[in-house]
Amino acid sequence: MAIPKKSSILSAAQESIRKNLKFATLSFLFIIAYVNVFQKVFGAENSIVGVIFAIMMSASMVRDLTSTPFKHLLAQSAVLVLMAAAACLVVTLNPWIALPINFIMIFLILYLYTYEYSGHLYFPYILSYLFLIFISPSSPEQLPKRIMAMVTGAVCIILYQLVMGRNRAAETVSDVLLTLIGEAKQYISCLLSGSETPESLEDVRKNIRRLSRMVYDRRRKELCISDANFAVVDSGRGLEYLLILLSQTEHPEKYQDMLEKTLVQLDHFEAYVNMKTTAPHLIARDDFITDEKDLHQAEFYDSLEYIRNHLVHMADPDKKSNFRPTLLSLSIRIQAALKISKVRVIYALRVALLLSLATLLVKSLNLPHGKWLLFTLASVSLPYADDVGQKAGKRFFATVAGGVFSVILYSLVPSPAGRTVIMMLSGYLSFYFSDYTGTFTCSTIGALGGAVFMSAFGWAPVGRMLLIRLAYVLAGIVIAYAANCLLFPYHRSTATETLLKKYDYASKLLSKICHQGVTDTQFYYHLVIQSQLIEEKLYQNTSGEERELLHDKISECRALVRAAHRSYPQTEGLIPQ
């Protein structure tokens, strides 16, 4: 049994190298070049700022900032300047006086970059803030240059987004629509051949949620989405509805002609999405429907016509620049934009208190390697208590593994040049790992290299430094576990319960709007997109039997909205959610 395991590990390593070699090498070279240029422009004292932005540029790709780059530039600059100023004050002032400043800054970072419906982005920001305090602190005299460096970094983040993510939205739309068209074509082929059809349309729903995520990230502001992006959402929902109709088709042999025509029509849609045609052809209604009394045929044609119209609308330049005003009052819009999230507030308060008190302790006692305690607390303190234990275990294992490698390597290689090569190589190898254990093992080698670089030579001194790091990491894990899991726990089940109530409310409100007729298009699509984002988060938060129960509730809510759309076809969004 041992041989297959070794073979499996070896093949996984080979696959990782094959997939990541180009990306890892180019990224590593880019970081080295960027940090060196940054250091030459802003001085050696700001080299850590270059490292910070090398990390942040890549991390920022979690979200799409390209739709409103100037707005995001101002927001990034404001936060980063505040981080630099707060870090300077924390370093300069008496630890007790600096405590409230530190607490407020950490709370702000955590709240701003923890998202209820999206992937979190807080960690690179909070880590960067701690770097500014513990690794490369600045004096008040150095602060103006550091602020200039931070603003330059904000510009670099946006430029990186514009270069690396310039085609991101178009590629996402194309990929999702082509996948949905392919799913529909495959379903029709199964019906025509009598083969077994897919049991579930959940993969289809995942792709619909991808479209909603893209539109949500690219909105100009709350309740401000273009008509073209409305059409993007509806193109996906239209294809989803077509697949629902296909799944409801009984006796496919009776509808062979209709299914074959639908297959041809989907080929036209596919060619249009692939930009092989300038406009998607639509078969004439009389040529498609052979029996006017057959409502199933009429539903199919209406669905195809709906898809065709919205495919055209999403590429229309006028639609891209048209933003319908919401009918909601300014005060309601402000409330929607500033709506307080319970999970974000609780997490930000808990961790801000924890990190600011830990900073007070480290500064008051002047602990030489106290930064390792802070980094561990920041890493292990997660929004949900359920995840803390696993993350703590990975960090401890990675510290031990990286520490063992470090003791061997740095004891055998005492020269500064050799140790520099080891540290750089560990940073390069981290690109080949996707799991936290692997990346932090590499980080541990780099961190211990910095600690022993010119002060520890031989097995005993290097081993002593490893024990010091292990002690700080263990202390951080114990404190983080106590604070997040015992004293102030916030469980995923609590968040799921809150989200489910929001989902139920949004679905009922959508149903009500459909019955009354849509008058505020922005608000309607806001609810559509919000419900899909909540749905995505609910599935992420659950598993096993809990997910099965959740699926039943979500199906019930979908059916409610679908019935409202079918009863009131004049509704703006004809296709059900």
C-alpha positions as MATLAB code, in Angstrom:
seq = 'MAIPKKSSILSAAQESIRKNLKFATLSFLFIIAYVNVFQKVFGAENSIVGVIFAIMMSASMVRDLTSTPFKHLLAQSAVLVLMAAAACLVVTLNPWIALPINFIMIFLILYLYTYEYSGHLYFPYILSYLFLIFISPSSPEQLPKRIMAMVTGAVCIILYQLVMGRNRAAETVSDVLLTLIGEAKQYISCLLSGSETPESLEDVRKNIRRLSRMVYDRRRKELCISDANFAVVDSGRGLEYLLILLSQTEHPEKYQDMLEKTLVQLDHFEAYVNMKTTAPHLIARDDFITDEKDLHQAEFYDSLEYIRNHLVHMADPDKKSNFRPTLLSLSIRIQAALKISKVRVIYALRVALLLSLATLLVKSLNLPHGKWLLFTLASVSLPYADDVGQKAGKRFFATVAGGVFSVILYSLVPSPAGRTVIMMLSGYLSFYFSDYTGTFTCSTIGALGGAVFMSAFGWAPVGRMLLIRLAYVLAGIVIAYAANCLLFPYHRSTATETLLKKYDYASKLLSKICHQGVTDTQFYYHLVIQSQLIEEKLYQNTSGEERELLHDKISECRALVRAAHRSYPQTEGLIPQ';
ca = [
       0.000    0.000    0.000;
       2.973    2.322    0.530;
       4.029    2.275   -3.131;
       0.751    3.712   -4.526;
       0.915    6.490   -1.946;
       4.436    7.442   -3.010;
       3.404    7.199   -6.641;
       0.367    9.376   -5.966;
       2.442   12.016   -4.160;
       5.037   12.000   -6.944;
       2.417   12.343   -9.682;
       0.704   15.171   -7.766;
       4.044   16.970   -7.432;
       4.779   16.523  -11.134;
       1.328   17.837  -12.041;
       1.780   20.870   -9.780;
       5.142   21.665  -11.376;
       3.731   21.239  -14.867;
       0.752   23.524  -14.188;
       2.520   26.176  -12.132;
       6.044   26.383  -13.567;
       5.428   29.316  -15.898;
       3.171   31.226  -13.493;
       5.445   30.636  -10.485;
       8.597   31.649  -12.325;
       7.123   34.790  -13.879;
       5.452   35.816  -10.604;
       8.658   35.307   -8.649;
      10.722   37.321  -11.137;
       8.073   40.059  -11.158;
       8.119   40.307   -7.346;
      11.924   40.536   -7.232;
      11.976   43.218   -9.930;
       9.085   45.148   -8.367;
      10.580   45.144   -4.853;
      13.983   46.241   -6.151;
      12.522   49.108   -8.192;
      10.328   50.127   -5.258;
      13.338   50.139   -2.943;
      15.376   52.303   -5.316;
      12.567   54.851   -5.633;
      11.480   55.042   -1.978;
      14.595   53.907   -0.120;
      15.615   50.761    1.751;
      13.376   51.710    4.692;
      10.350   51.188    2.418;
      11.440   47.910    0.829;
       8.862   46.128    2.999;
       6.178   48.297    1.379;
       7.277   46.902   -1.979;
       6.876   43.380   -0.587;
       3.439   44.314    0.755;
       2.187   45.481   -2.622;
       3.696   42.528   -4.443;
       1.417   40.414   -2.202;
      -1.584   42.740   -2.439;
      -1.584   43.005   -6.226;
      -2.029   39.276   -6.596;
      -4.486   39.027   -3.679;
      -6.649   41.839   -5.098;
      -7.623   39.616   -8.037;
     -10.181   37.954   -5.751;
     -12.419   40.875   -6.749;
     -12.883   42.730  -10.027;
     -11.955   46.405   -9.546;
     -11.801   47.306  -13.245;
     -15.327   48.661  -13.735;
     -14.733   51.735  -11.520;
     -10.934   51.973  -11.193;
     -10.825   55.602  -10.045;
     -13.316   54.985   -7.243;
     -11.354   51.954   -6.078;
      -8.079   53.890   -6.349;
      -9.385   56.568   -3.990;
     -10.693   53.958   -1.556;
      -7.445   51.957   -1.630;
      -5.334   55.088   -1.191;
      -7.392   56.285    1.777;
      -7.151   52.958    3.612;
      -3.443   52.498    2.872;
      -2.540   56.032    3.990;
      -4.499   55.487    7.209;
      -2.624   52.204    7.726;
       0.751   53.948    7.361;
      -0.226   56.795    9.701;
      -1.741   54.478   12.325;
       1.290   52.156   12.229;
       3.602   55.141   12.738;
       1.569   56.294   15.751;
       1.480   52.797   17.263;
       5.272   52.571   16.972;
       5.947   56.107   18.228;
       3.418   56.634   21.029;
       3.221   55.056   24.452;
       1.657   51.558   24.009;
      -1.353   52.460   26.181;
      -2.039   55.685   24.267;
      -1.604   53.827   20.976;
      -4.069   51.090   22.016;
      -7.312   52.805   20.832;
      -5.665   53.964   17.580;
      -4.495   50.440   16.865;
      -7.899   48.969   17.744;
      -9.792   51.362   15.448;
      -7.424   50.768   12.517;
      -7.561   46.987   12.814;
     -11.358   47.072   13.167;
     -11.628   49.234   10.043;
      -9.416   46.912    7.977;
     -11.257   43.788    9.090;
     -14.714   45.230    8.536;
     -13.929   46.738    5.130;
     -12.247   43.638    3.719;
     -14.463   40.921    5.187;
     -17.412   40.260    2.893;
     -20.729   38.615    3.603;
     -21.251   37.203    0.101;
     -17.732   37.265   -1.423;
     -14.326   35.769   -0.675;
     -12.575   37.624    2.143;
      -9.651   39.947    1.411;
      -8.764   41.054    4.941;
      -5.684   38.899    5.535;
      -3.173   40.563    3.159;
      -4.253   43.966    4.518;
      -4.037   43.033    8.184;
      -0.726   41.251    7.597;
       0.624   44.306    5.775;
      -0.452   46.543    8.647;
       1.401   44.319   11.113;
       4.453   44.397    8.817;
       4.420   48.206    9.028;
       4.460   47.991   12.824;
       6.809   45.098   13.521;
       9.060   44.492   10.518;
       9.728   47.950    9.099;
       8.389   50.682   11.425;
       8.653   54.296   10.295;
       9.390   57.395   12.342;
       7.324   60.600   11.978;
      10.149   62.037    9.841;
       9.939   59.059    7.470;
       6.134   59.095    7.310;
       5.704   61.480    4.308;
       7.839   59.248    2.068;
       6.029   56.154    3.342;
       2.663   57.736    2.545;
       3.908   58.458   -0.976;
       4.976   54.813   -1.221;
       1.531   53.642   -0.058;
      -0.295   55.819   -2.601;
       2.038   54.538   -5.325;
       1.200   51.019   -4.201;
      -2.514   51.763   -4.509;
      -1.913   52.920   -8.088;
       0.021   49.700   -8.750;
      -2.877   47.572   -7.465;
      -5.313   49.229   -9.875;
      -2.843   49.044  -12.793;
      -2.272   45.353  -12.039;
      -6.046   44.824  -12.098;
      -6.414   46.674  -15.394;
      -3.647   44.627  -17.022;
      -4.313   41.184  -15.554;
      -8.097   41.499  -15.402;
      -8.801   43.530  -18.530;
     -10.701   40.657  -20.214;
     -11.923   39.010  -17.036;
     -15.583   40.009  -17.267;
     -15.924   39.167  -20.969;
     -14.192   35.815  -20.456;
     -16.458   34.954  -17.523;
     -19.607   35.793  -19.494;
     -18.421   33.863  -22.542;
     -17.322   30.850  -20.493;
     -20.583   30.637  -18.520;
     -22.881   31.123  -21.506;
     -20.990   28.602  -23.648;
     -21.099   26.111  -20.773;
     -24.864   26.581  -20.374;
     -25.441   26.294  -24.129;
     -23.336   23.121  -24.129;
     -25.381   21.721  -21.225;
     -28.623   22.409  -23.108;
     -27.297   20.805  -26.307;
     -26.157   17.742  -24.393;
     -29.549   17.476  -22.679;
     -31.329   17.609  -26.038;
     -28.987   14.955  -27.452;
     -29.839   12.702  -24.495;
     -33.572   13.219  -25.066;
     -33.299   12.516  -28.801;
     -31.152    9.407  -28.345;
     -33.092    8.076  -25.371;
     -29.997    8.256  -23.171;
     -30.092    9.006  -19.456;
     -30.439   12.722  -18.748;
     -28.625   14.567  -15.916;
     -30.339   14.098  -12.543;
     -29.766   17.625  -11.290;
     -29.337   21.142  -12.655;
     -27.168   22.281   -9.739;
     -24.123   22.747  -11.974;
     -26.266   25.075  -14.063;
     -27.154   27.066  -10.960;
     -23.467   27.366  -10.066;
     -22.791   28.970  -13.430;
     -25.734   31.346  -13.027;
     -24.276   32.401   -9.696;
     -20.923   33.064  -11.398;
     -22.648   35.553  -13.698;
     -24.348   37.247  -10.766;
     -21.040   37.429   -8.898;
     -19.381   39.125  -11.884;
     -22.204   41.659  -12.246;
     -22.251   42.290   -8.484;
     -18.503   42.972   -8.349;
     -18.705   45.324  -11.338;
     -21.634   47.437  -10.172;
     -20.813   51.156   -9.979;
     -22.422   51.448   -6.572;
     -25.337   49.982   -4.675;
     -28.437   49.790   -6.920;
     -26.513   50.985   -9.991;
     -26.166   48.301  -12.694;
     -26.192   48.880  -16.450;
     -28.879   47.541  -18.772;
     -26.202   45.437  -20.481;
     -25.407   43.693  -17.204;
     -29.125   43.147  -16.604;
     -29.084   41.376  -19.970;
     -26.063   39.295  -18.939;
     -27.948   38.018  -15.899;
     -31.075   37.350  -17.944;
     -29.193   35.559  -20.733;
     -27.963   33.088  -18.143;
     -31.361   32.791  -16.476;
     -32.954   32.294  -19.890;
     -30.666   29.362  -20.640;
     -31.365   27.974  -17.185;
     -35.094   28.180  -17.847;
     -34.623   26.410  -21.183;
     -32.899   23.575  -19.331;
     -35.792   23.457  -16.861;
     -38.204   23.129  -19.799;
     -36.043   20.342  -21.238;
     -36.120   18.525  -17.892;
     -39.924   18.780  -17.913;
     -40.258   17.404  -21.452;
     -42.106   14.089  -21.375;
     -42.333   11.800  -24.414;
     -39.442   13.455  -26.285;
     -40.264   11.454  -29.409;
     -43.415   13.579  -29.693;
     -41.272   16.734  -29.704;
     -38.440   15.464  -31.901;
     -38.904   18.205  -34.513;
     -39.035   20.941  -31.844;
     -35.941   19.598  -30.088;
     -33.974   19.420  -33.344;
     -34.905   23.025  -34.162;
     -33.905   24.057  -30.633;
     -30.556   22.348  -31.157;
     -30.007   24.340  -34.364;
     -30.996   27.544  -32.571;
     -28.498   26.834  -29.802;
     -25.808   26.421  -32.463;
     -26.619   29.974  -33.617;
     -26.350   31.258  -30.033;
     -23.038   29.449  -29.594;
     -21.626   30.993  -32.771;
     -22.703   34.452  -31.594;
     -21.123   34.085  -28.155;
     -17.934   32.870  -29.870;
     -18.096   36.055  -32.001;
     -18.357   34.080  -35.245;
     -21.518   35.982  -36.204;
     -22.553   39.595  -35.656;
     -26.140   38.802  -34.632;
     -27.798   35.589  -33.417;
     -30.312   34.258  -35.943;
     -33.766   33.390  -34.577;
     -36.070   30.964  -36.329;
     -39.516   32.339  -37.222;
     -42.263   31.516  -34.740;
     -44.469   29.895  -37.398;
     -41.594   27.663  -38.488;
     -40.887   26.564  -34.922;
     -44.393   25.966  -33.541;
     -46.303   23.263  -35.401;
     -49.305   23.207  -33.055;
     -50.556   26.560  -31.733;
     -52.493   24.773  -28.990;
     -49.354   23.122  -27.632;
     -48.260   25.372  -24.759;
     -44.995   23.468  -24.343;
     -43.859   24.482  -27.833;
     -44.870   28.085  -27.152;
     -42.866   28.095  -23.911;
     -39.823   26.769  -25.744;
     -40.037   29.433  -28.421;
     -40.624   32.235  -25.909;
     -37.575   31.056  -24.004;
     -35.391   31.014  -27.147;
     -36.644   34.455  -28.161;
     -35.921   35.772  -24.677;
     -32.370   34.400  -24.759;
     -31.754   35.835  -28.216;
     -32.971   39.317  -27.257;
     -30.821   39.469  -24.135;
     -27.734   38.156  -25.913;
     -28.105   41.118  -28.274;
     -28.778   43.582  -25.441;
     -25.718   42.583  -23.429;
     -23.442   43.582  -26.337;
     -25.312   46.796  -27.192;
     -23.081   49.865  -26.527;
     -26.133   51.953  -25.603;
     -27.187   49.357  -23.032;
     -23.676   49.324  -21.558;
     -23.817   53.050  -20.872;
     -27.428   53.203  -19.690;
     -28.048   53.041  -15.938;
     -31.710   53.225  -14.974;
     -32.327   55.299  -11.848;
     -33.758   53.505   -8.857;
     -37.035   54.762   -7.414;
     -35.834   54.213   -3.862;
     -35.146   57.328   -1.805;
     -31.588   58.490   -1.113;
     -31.874   57.574    2.566;
     -32.903   54.003    1.720;
     -30.033   53.706   -0.774;
     -27.563   54.915    1.856;
     -28.976   52.397    4.333;
     -28.571   49.632    1.737;
     -24.964   50.656    1.052;
     -24.069   50.946    4.741;
     -26.135   48.017    5.971;
     -24.387   46.559    8.989;
     -23.413   42.903    8.730;
     -23.559   41.053   12.035;
     -20.889   38.493   11.152;
     -18.506   41.216    9.938;
     -19.007   43.403   13.017;
     -18.548   40.536   15.477;
     -15.449   39.268   13.700;
     -13.892   42.726   13.368;
     -14.544   43.577   17.039;
     -13.231   40.254   18.319;
     -10.008   40.198   16.306;
      -9.338   43.946   16.624;
      -9.523   43.611   20.404;
      -7.321   40.518   20.337;
      -4.620   41.989   18.072;
      -4.543   45.417   19.711;
      -4.146   43.875   23.181;
      -1.458   41.518   21.883;
       0.369   44.488   20.353;
       0.153   46.267   23.706;
       1.669   43.205   25.407;
       4.503   42.807   22.890;
       5.362   46.520   22.928;
       5.143   46.863   26.712;
       7.363   43.832   27.351;
       9.587   44.611   24.362;
       9.456   40.990   23.164;
      12.116   40.632   20.433;
      10.187   38.123   18.319;
       6.687   39.079   19.456;
       5.652   39.678   15.853;
       5.340   35.902   15.443;
       2.636   35.916   18.123;
       0.739   38.660   16.257;
       1.064   36.941   12.885;
      -0.271   33.697   14.370;
      -3.222   35.426   16.035;
      -4.108   37.170   12.763;
      -3.810   33.959   10.767;
      -5.736   31.634   13.077;
      -8.537   34.059   14.052;
     -11.218   33.378   11.437;
     -14.806   34.636   11.048;
     -16.307   31.243   12.023;
     -15.211   29.345   15.127;
     -15.732   26.065   13.230;
     -12.651   26.760   11.055;
     -10.195   27.834   13.754;
      -9.129   24.347   14.868;
      -8.256   23.165   11.371;
      -6.324   26.347   10.551;
      -4.454   26.129   13.864;
      -3.481   22.523   13.161;
      -2.170   23.403    9.715;
      -0.153   26.325   11.068;
       1.424   24.219   13.802;
       2.273   21.362   11.439;
       3.734   23.792    8.887;
       5.794   25.494   11.611;
       7.251   22.149   12.692;
       7.896   20.979    9.119;
       9.366   24.293    8.012;
      11.361   24.480   11.232;
      12.941   21.061   10.729;
      13.940   21.968    7.172;
      15.291   25.293    8.440;
      17.445   23.735   11.155;
      18.976   21.336    8.648;
      19.508   23.899    5.890;
      20.709   26.881    7.934;
      22.971   24.729   10.101;
      24.659   23.298    7.021;
      24.773   26.650    5.193;
      26.231   29.411    7.409;
      27.153   31.890    4.666;
      24.877   34.922    4.085;
      24.849   34.279    0.331;
      23.806   30.660    0.788;
      21.107   31.553    3.302;
      19.791   34.237    0.959;
      19.467   31.631   -1.796;
      17.568   29.294    0.563;
      15.175   32.069    1.605;
      14.527   33.080   -2.002;
      14.071   29.470   -3.071;
      11.528   28.887   -0.283;
       9.582   31.910   -1.518;
       9.683   30.594   -5.072;
       8.528   27.099   -4.047;
       5.512   28.550   -2.206;
       3.928   29.285   -5.604;
       3.615   25.546   -6.221;
       1.355   24.973   -3.220;
      -2.339   25.793   -3.030;
      -2.930   24.473    0.489;
      -2.055   26.635    3.502;
       0.184   23.949    5.023;
       2.532   23.953    2.040;
       2.702   27.719    1.627;
       3.274   28.340    5.331;
       5.979   25.679    5.481;
       7.843   27.729    2.881;
       7.078   30.941    4.797;
       8.515   29.412    7.971;
      11.789   28.645    6.194;
      11.957   32.248    4.983;
      11.035   33.723    8.379;
      13.560   31.639   10.303;
      16.165   32.517    7.698;
      15.629   36.184    8.444;
      15.841   35.554   12.194;
      19.108   33.581   12.080;
      20.643   35.344    9.076;
      23.619   37.013   10.787;
      23.203   35.904   14.401;
      22.852   32.118   14.659;
      25.298   29.553   13.293;
      25.338   25.831   13.950;
      22.728   23.305   15.040;
      22.137   24.549   18.597;
      21.610   28.286   17.874;
      19.376   27.612   14.861;
      17.450   24.971   16.814;
      17.009   27.444   19.684;
      15.474   29.958   17.283;
      13.062   27.290   16.055;
      11.969   26.588   19.646;
      11.361   30.313   20.199;
       9.204   30.466   17.064;
       7.326   27.320   18.082;
       6.626   28.831   21.498;
       5.174   32.002   19.977;
       3.124   30.036   17.449;
       1.767   27.714   20.157;
       0.924   30.676   22.384;
      -0.826   32.378   19.478;
      -2.818   29.235   18.666;
      -3.932   28.760   22.288;
      -4.937   32.417   22.686;
      -6.699   32.515   19.304;
      -8.594   29.297   20.050;
      -9.683   30.553   23.460;
     -10.850   33.911   22.102;
     -12.551   32.628   18.944;
     -13.962   29.305   20.111;
     -14.501   29.575   23.866;
     -14.973   33.221   24.869;
     -16.565   34.839   21.795;
     -17.564   32.054   19.391;
     -19.529   32.777   16.235;
     -20.496   29.581   14.449;
     -21.226   28.965   10.800;
     -24.658   27.597   11.724;
     -25.597   30.996   13.195;
     -24.554   32.760   10.001;
     -26.409   30.165    7.918;
     -29.600   30.717    9.897;
     -29.349   34.486    9.332;
     -28.632   34.045    5.615;
     -31.536   31.642    5.208;
     -33.908   34.234    6.681;
     -32.532   36.820    4.230;
     -32.944   34.382    1.347;
     -36.523   33.603    2.314;
     -37.311   37.321    2.648;
     -35.698   38.181   -0.710;
     -37.616   35.374   -2.457;
     -40.962   36.455   -1.009;
     -40.236   40.078   -1.901;
     -39.367   39.041   -5.476;
     -42.614   37.110   -5.688;
     -44.547   40.140   -4.424;
     -42.827   42.445   -6.938;
     -43.674   40.061   -9.777;
     -47.330   40.025   -8.741;
     -47.448   43.823   -8.589;
     -45.363   44.398  -11.725;
     -41.784   45.650  -11.747;
     -41.535   49.428  -11.495;
     -38.017   49.732  -10.059;
     -35.730   47.675  -12.308;
     -32.625   48.353  -10.216;
     -34.277   47.085   -7.055;
     -35.670   44.039   -8.850;
     -32.262   42.953  -10.151;
     -30.668   43.826   -6.823;
     -32.940   41.220   -5.231;
     -32.297   38.688   -8.012;
     -28.520   38.988   -7.673;
     -28.599   39.150   -3.881;
     -30.679   35.974   -3.664;
     -28.200   34.131   -5.893;
     -25.202   35.341   -3.868;
     -26.905   34.295   -0.632;
     -27.673   30.932   -2.208;
     -23.996   30.478   -3.076;
     -22.914   31.340    0.470;
     -25.506   28.988    1.954;
     -24.141   26.083   -0.060;
     -20.591   26.982    1.004;
     -21.639   26.984    4.662;
     -23.364   23.595    4.676;
     -22.643   19.963    3.891;
     -24.189   16.519    4.222;
     -27.672   16.234    5.685;
     -27.809   19.948    6.488;
     -27.226   20.742    2.811;
     -30.009   18.361    1.775;
     -32.459   20.175    4.063;
     -31.182   23.499    2.768;
     -31.642   22.359   -0.821;
     -35.310   21.607   -0.134;
     -35.835   25.107    1.297;
     -34.039   26.766   -1.624;
     -36.071   24.726   -4.124;
     -39.237   25.871   -2.365;
     -38.182   29.531   -2.631;
     -37.247   29.130   -6.296;
     -40.623   27.565   -7.045;
     -42.377   30.488   -5.331;
     -40.657   33.053   -7.549;
     -41.032   30.889  -10.664;
     -44.775   30.660  -10.120;
     -45.010   34.443   -9.779;
     -43.097   34.988  -13.027;
     -45.268   32.505  -14.923;
     -48.460   34.082  -13.609;
     -47.370   37.611  -14.507;
     -45.368   37.421  -17.773;
     -45.383   41.216  -18.119;
     -42.740   41.304  -15.392;
     -39.428   42.788  -16.530;
     -37.531   39.614  -15.654;
     -39.686   37.051  -17.446;
     -37.431   34.144  -16.679;
     -37.667   32.793  -13.115;
     -34.763   32.837  -10.715;
];
